[in-house]
Amino acid sequence: MRYIITLLLTASPALAEVPLVVTDIPPVHALVAQVMGELGQPELLLAKGADEHDFQLRPSQAGAVADAGLVVWIGPELTPWLENALETRAEGAASLALLDAEGTVRRDYDGHAEEHDEGHDHGAEDPHAWLDPGNAQVWLGLIAAELGRLDPENAAVYAANATAAEQELAALDTELAGLLAPVKGKPMITFHDAFGYFGDHYGLDFVGSIAVGDASTPGAAHLVGLRAELEARGVVCLFPEVQHDPALMEQLAEGTGVRLGGALDPVGSTLEPGPEAYAALLRGLAETIEDCAGR
């Protein structure tokens, strides 16, 4: 009996361990959580209610990044505050930048979109690629492959979880396409230019935004131009955004008869983090848009 116990004790350290995984934003956290399933829980850096464009890591979070077996993030185009922390990691430490991953559909803010290819030089790149569910399906497989490489003992579990999540996402995609079909092509304006991937995927017509880029402050001339756009393009809805003052959007809508929709949440900052958050994010966007533009 003592011999058997000794064998068990000496064999345990050799067993592969489930990696500690750190993620940047709620949609990425949700996708990783689906792939990991019951094997473990990834850590989310961007807390509920935080702004991904204006965030600073706490010392404990920086320590988690340094110690993580895998960091999964969109990339420096969205969360540059994570880039410095990644540089403190040991040489060869695993990280997966999803925006730069093979198979990811990428778009510029001018509306140009194409699948990522090594060596392609992008201009003013739109980093909100998680809002294309096709990208999320690609990423599920990539996350499973990377986890399987780090933890080969559980590779089959990661792969099976990713496949199940892809199937659920495909069903959701079909559901949302049906929900949004009646509002395809109807001109709409959002608070900032974050919804191009979502619009491209579902055929929605986002003709402008108050904030031209992430975290930018609009000038008076831009607002005057948008006001003219409301009439010229027959805009049906204006959509504020969570974490941003709706006053400018309300001012833009005043006296025009254009409907003011619910606040959109492109990063899921108001949602409870977890494996269901990605589906909740997409469904919330679709329902909010349809509720206004579908009248």
Secondary structure, 3 states (H helix, E strand, C coil): CHHHHHHHHHHHHHCCCCCCEEECCHHHHHHHHHHHHHHCCCEECCCCCCCCCCCCCCHHHHHHHHHCCEEEECCCCCCHHHHHHHHCCCCCCEEEEHHHCCCCEEEECCCCEEECCCCCCCCCEECCHHHCHHHHHHHHHHHHHHHHHHCHHHHHHHHHHHHHHHHHHHHHHHHHHHHHHHHCCCEEEEEECCCHHHHHHHCCEEEEEEECCCCCCCCHHHHHHHHHHHHHHCCCEEECECCCCCHHHHHHHCCCCCEECCCECCCCCCCCCCCCHHHHHHHHHHHHHHHHHCC
